[in-house]
Amino acid sequence: SSRKLFGRIKRRLFSCFYDYRVNIELIDYASRLQPDVILISKGLNVQFKTLLELRSKISGVKIVNWNPDDFFNPKNSNENLLKCFSSYDLLISSRPHLFDEYRQKGAQNLAFIDWYYIPELHHVRNVSLKYDVTFVGNWSPNREAFISKIGLAVSIWGGGWERSSRKFKSDHAVNNGMVTQEEMSTIFAASKFNLNMLTAENRDFSNLRLFEVCASGGLLVTERNETTMSYLEDGVDCLMYDFPCDVKALVNSDNDFRLIASKGHERILGGGYSFSDRVTLFIDKLSKISTTT
């Protein structure tokens, strides 16, 4: 789990060994436990032959993949995942607009379950406003380019931002390294404006921040699309933008920002969007599928 150089080198050198251990230990543990359901998150390390062996050793088991990323995003997929894709009893995704494509590529059963917040981690905190415009998320060239076009200084947390340009670092407060969920929620609550950017490479229409920021009592500034508008009302529960220049205009507008943040908090907490709510939905969908033979 270390992002330090030694950890990255070790993972690269011993990746085959780690993959072998993951699969052997999964088969061993599941064979002894004999579960009704095996839920795999993402599954980059799970091999096709492992799925076959699990089915042979556990009668009637349902094997489910809940993937936070687009299965066919080359930056977040690999040979293991693509080979196993059509062998799962159920694929869970937050991207229903991709389901026709997934079915054409062999998906058997698909369930739309969107993102969520975790009440124990994302909640209103007794902190004063400390930051103006903030962004919490990993670096990408697209995100760096977008923030550069806003025309405002942004405080940033997340992995990979050491790769941003020297000028970018001089223009913005870049805090290298990851933050915990509690730290992230505190940043949301202590920020006047919480910028949210979707991951274009994942073909996203929603993400975790949509729910986490509002649950933490922060003001969400997010990309406008049909999915976002189905959850929140622009100018009432959050602020929405279409282009980088819109963000600066929103920040300089005369909106009642605290009232909007409060309304967004109420809207998300009252919408049934907690992680427990999503798990209840998952169990319901799971009960309606049959196992692969």
C-alpha positions as CSV (number, residue, x, y, z in Angstrom):
1,S,0.0,0.0,0.0
2,S,3.0,2.3,0.2
3,R,3.4,4.9,-2.6
4,K,7.1,5.4,-1.8
5,L,9.6,4.4,-4.3
6,F,10.7,1.2,-2.5
7,G,7.1,0.0,-2.3
8,R,6.5,0.6,-6.0
9,I,9.7,-1.2,-7.0
10,K,8.7,-4.2,-4.7
11,R,5.3,-4.4,-6.2
12,R,6.7,-4.3,-9.7
13,L,9.4,-7.0,-9.0
14,F,7.1,-9.4,-7.2
15,S,3.8,-8.8,-8.9
16,C,3.5,-12.4,-10.2
17,F,4.2,-13.7,-6.7
18,Y,1.6,-11.4,-5.1
19,D,-1.0,-12.4,-7.8
20,Y,-0.3,-16.1,-7.1
21,R,-0.8,-15.6,-3.3
22,V,-4.0,-13.6,-3.8
23,N,-5.5,-16.4,-5.8
24,I,-4.3,-19.4,-3.8
25,E,-5.4,-17.8,-0.5
26,L,-8.8,-16.8,-1.9
27,I,-9.5,-20.3,-3.1
28,D,-8.3,-21.8,0.2
29,Y,-10.3,-19.5,2.4
30,A,-13.4,-19.6,0.4
31,S,-13.3,-23.4,0.1
32,R,-13.2,-23.6,3.9
33,L,-15.9,-21.0,4.4
34,Q,-18.3,-22.2,1.7
35,P,-20.0,-18.8,1.3
36,D,-23.2,-18.2,-0.6
37,V,-21.7,-15.1,-2.3
38,I,-18.2,-14.0,-3.1
39,L,-18.0,-10.2,-3.7
40,I,-14.9,-9.1,-5.6
41,S,-14.0,-5.4,-5.7
42,K,-12.5,-4.6,-9.1
43,G,-10.7,-7.9,-9.5
44,L,-7.4,-7.0,-11.2
45,N,-5.6,-9.8,-9.4
46,V,-8.3,-12.5,-9.7
47,Q,-7.6,-15.0,-12.5
48,F,-10.1,-16.8,-14.7
49,K,-9.0,-20.2,-13.5
50,T,-9.6,-19.1,-9.9
51,L,-13.3,-18.4,-10.7
52,L,-13.5,-21.9,-12.3
53,E,-12.0,-23.5,-9.2
54,L,-14.2,-21.6,-6.8
55,R,-17.3,-22.8,-8.7
56,S,-16.0,-26.4,-8.6
57,K,-15.4,-26.3,-4.9
58,I,-18.4,-24.2,-3.7
59,S,-21.8,-25.5,-4.9
60,G,-24.2,-22.7,-6.0
61,V,-21.9,-19.8,-5.1
62,K,-22.7,-16.5,-6.7
63,I,-19.6,-14.6,-7.7
64,V,-20.1,-10.8,-8.0
65,N,-17.8,-8.0,-9.3
66,W,-18.4,-4.5,-7.9
67,N,-16.1,-2.4,-10.0
68,P,-15.5,1.3,-9.1
69,D,-14.1,1.9,-12.6
70,D,-15.1,1.4,-16.2
71,F,-14.2,-2.2,-17.0
72,F,-12.7,-1.1,-20.3
73,N,-10.8,1.9,-19.2
74,P,-7.2,0.8,-20.1
75,K,-5.8,2.7,-17.1
76,N,-7.9,0.8,-14.6
77,S,-8.2,-2.7,-16.3
78,N,-6.0,-5.6,-17.2
79,E,-6.0,-9.0,-18.8
80,N,-7.3,-10.8,-15.7
81,L,-10.4,-8.5,-15.4
82,L,-11.2,-8.7,-19.1
83,K,-10.9,-12.4,-19.3
84,C,-13.2,-12.9,-16.2
85,F,-15.6,-10.2,-17.4
86,S,-18.3,-12.5,-18.8
87,S,-17.9,-15.1,-16.1
88,Y,-19.3,-13.2,-13.2
89,D,-22.9,-13.9,-12.1
90,L,-23.4,-10.2,-11.5
91,L,-21.5,-7.0,-12.5
92,I,-22.3,-3.9,-10.4
93,S,-21.5,-0.5,-11.9
94,S,-22.3,3.2,-11.5
95,R,-22.4,3.6,-15.3
96,P,-25.8,2.5,-16.7
97,H,-25.0,4.4,-19.9
98,L,-22.4,1.8,-20.7
99,F,-24.6,-1.3,-20.0
100,D,-25.4,-1.9,-23.7
101,E,-21.7,-2.0,-24.5
102,Y,-21.1,-4.3,-21.6
103,R,-23.8,-6.7,-22.7
104,Q,-22.3,-6.8,-26.2
105,K,-19.0,-7.8,-24.7
106,G,-20.5,-10.7,-22.7
107,A,-21.9,-9.4,-19.4
108,Q,-24.6,-11.8,-18.1
109,N,-26.3,-9.7,-15.4
110,L,-25.8,-6.0,-14.7
111,A,-26.9,-3.9,-11.8
112,F,-26.8,-0.1,-11.5
113,I,-25.8,0.9,-8.0
114,D,-24.5,4.5,-7.8
115,W,-22.0,6.0,-5.4
116,Y,-22.6,6.8,-1.7
117,Y,-21.4,8.4,1.5
118,I,-20.5,6.7,4.8
119,P,-22.2,8.4,7.7
120,E,-19.5,7.4,10.2
121,L,-16.9,9.1,8.0
122,H,-18.7,11.8,6.1
123,H,-20.7,14.1,8.4
124,V,-20.9,17.7,9.5
125,R,-17.9,18.8,11.6
126,N,-17.5,21.7,14.0
127,V,-14.8,23.5,12.0
128,S,-14.6,27.1,10.7
129,L,-14.0,27.9,7.1
130,K,-10.2,27.6,6.4
131,Y,-9.9,27.3,2.6
132,D,-11.4,29.1,-0.3
133,V,-11.5,26.7,-3.3
134,T,-10.3,23.1,-2.8
135,F,-10.0,19.9,-4.7
136,V,-9.5,16.4,-3.3
137,G,-8.6,13.8,-5.9
138,N,-5.8,12.1,-7.8
139,W,-3.8,14.0,-10.4
140,S,-4.4,13.6,-14.1
141,P,-3.3,15.7,-17.1
142,N,-7.0,16.6,-17.7
143,R,-7.5,17.8,-14.1
144,E,-4.3,19.8,-14.1
145,A,-5.4,21.5,-17.4
146,F,-8.9,22.2,-16.1
147,I,-7.7,23.8,-12.8
148,S,-5.1,25.9,-14.7
149,K,-7.9,27.4,-16.7
150,I,-10.1,28.5,-13.8
151,G,-8.1,31.6,-12.9
152,L,-8.2,31.1,-9.2
153,A,-5.8,29.6,-6.7
154,V,-6.9,26.1,-5.6
155,S,-5.8,24.1,-2.6
156,I,-5.3,20.5,-3.7
157,W,-4.9,17.1,-1.9
158,G,-4.5,13.7,-3.6
159,G,-2.0,11.3,-5.1
160,G,0.2,12.0,-8.1
161,W,0.2,15.8,-7.9
162,E,4.0,15.8,-7.7
163,R,3.8,15.2,-11.4
164,S,2.1,18.6,-12.0
165,S,4.2,21.3,-13.6
166,R,6.4,23.7,-11.7
167,K,4.2,26.7,-12.7
168,F,1.1,24.8,-11.6
169,K,2.7,24.2,-8.1
170,S,3.6,27.9,-7.8
171,D,0.0,28.9,-8.7
172,H,-1.8,26.5,-6.4
173,A,-1.4,25.0,-2.9
174,V,-0.5,21.4,-3.8
175,N,-0.4,19.1,-0.8
176,N,1.3,15.9,-2.0
177,G,0.0,12.6,-0.6
178,M,-3.2,11.0,0.3
179,V,-5.6,12.0,3.1
180,T,-7.8,9.8,5.2
181,Q,-11.6,9.8,4.9
182,E,-11.9,11.7,8.1
183,E,-9.3,14.3,7.0
184,M,-11.0,14.6,3.6
185,S,-14.4,15.2,5.2
186,T,-12.9,17.9,7.4
187,I,-11.4,19.6,4.4
188,F,-14.9,19.6,2.7
189,A,-16.4,21.1,5.8
190,A,-13.7,23.7,6.1
191,S,-13.8,24.8,2.4
192,K,-16.0,27.6,1.0
193,F,-16.1,25.8,-2.4
194,N,-15.4,22.1,-3.0
195,L,-14.5,21.5,-6.7
196,N,-15.6,18.2,-8.1
197,M,-14.2,16.8,-11.4
198,L,-15.4,13.6,-12.9
199,T,-12.9,11.1,-14.4
200,A,-13.2,11.4,-18.2
201,E,-11.2,8.2,-18.7
202,N,-13.9,6.3,-16.7
203,R,-16.7,7.8,-18.7
204,D,-18.2,9.0,-15.4
205,F,-21.5,10.8,-14.9
206,S,-21.2,10.7,-11.1
207,N,-18.7,9.9,-8.4
208,L,-18.1,9.6,-4.6
209,R,-17.5,13.3,-4.1
210,L,-21.0,14.1,-5.2
211,F,-22.3,12.5,-2.0
212,E,-19.3,12.8,0.3
213,V,-19.0,16.6,0.1
214,C,-22.7,17.3,0.7
215,A,-22.8,14.7,3.5
216,S,-19.9,16.5,5.2
217,G,-21.8,19.9,5.0
218,G,-19.5,21.3,2.3
219,L,-20.6,23.3,-0.7
220,L,-20.3,21.2,-3.9
221,V,-19.2,22.8,-7.1
222,T,-19.6,20.1,-9.7
223,E,-19.9,19.3,-13.4
224,R,-23.4,19.7,-14.9
225,N,-25.0,16.6,-16.4
226,E,-28.3,14.7,-16.3
227,T,-27.2,12.4,-13.5
228,T,-26.0,15.2,-11.2
229,M,-29.2,17.1,-11.9
230,S,-31.2,14.1,-10.9
231,Y,-29.7,14.3,-7.4
232,L,-29.2,18.0,-6.8
233,E,-30.7,21.3,-8.0
234,D,-28.2,23.8,-9.4
235,G,-28.2,27.0,-7.3
236,V,-30.3,25.4,-4.6
237,D,-28.4,22.3,-3.4
238,C,-25.0,22.9,-5.1
239,L,-23.4,24.9,-7.9
240,M,-22.8,23.4,-11.4
241,Y,-20.4,24.4,-14.1
242,D,-20.0,23.6,-17.8
243,F,-16.5,25.1,-18.4
244,P,-13.5,26.1,-16.2
245,C,-14.4,29.8,-16.5
246,D,-17.8,29.1,-14.9
247,V,-16.1,28.1,-11.7
248,K,-14.6,31.6,-11.2
249,A,-17.9,33.2,-12.0
250,L,-19.7,31.0,-9.4
251,V,-17.1,31.8,-6.7
252,N,-17.5,35.5,-7.4
253,S,-21.3,35.4,-7.5
254,D,-23.6,36.7,-4.7
255,N,-25.2,33.3,-3.9
256,D,-25.9,32.4,-0.3
257,F,-23.2,29.8,-0.2
258,R,-23.9,28.5,3.4
259,L,-27.6,28.1,2.6
260,I,-26.8,26.1,-0.5
261,A,-24.4,23.9,1.4
262,S,-27.0,23.3,4.0
263,K,-29.7,22.4,1.4
264,G,-27.3,20.0,-0.3
265,H,-26.6,18.3,3.0
266,E,-30.3,17.9,3.7
267,R,-30.9,16.6,0.1
268,I,-28.2,13.9,0.2
269,L,-28.9,12.7,3.7
270,G,-32.6,12.4,3.0
271,G,-32.2,10.6,-0.4
272,G,-31.2,7.1,0.7
273,Y,-27.7,7.4,-0.6
274,S,-25.7,6.0,2.3
275,F,-23.4,3.0,1.9
276,S,-25.9,0.9,3.9
277,D,-28.7,2.0,1.5
278,R,-26.6,0.8,-1.5
279,V,-25.8,-2.6,0.3
280,T,-29.6,-3.1,0.8
281,L,-30.1,-2.5,-2.9
282,F,-27.2,-4.9,-3.7
283,I,-28.8,-7.7,-1.7
284,D,-32.1,-7.1,-3.4
285,K,-30.6,-7.3,-6.9
286,L,-28.5,-10.4,-5.9
287,S,-31.6,-12.3,-4.8
288,K,-33.0,-12.0,-8.3
289,I,-30.2,-13.7,-10.2
290,S,-29.3,-17.3,-10.8
291,T,-25.8,-18.7,-10.6
292,T,-23.6,-19.5,-13.6
293,T,-23.1,-23.2,-14.3
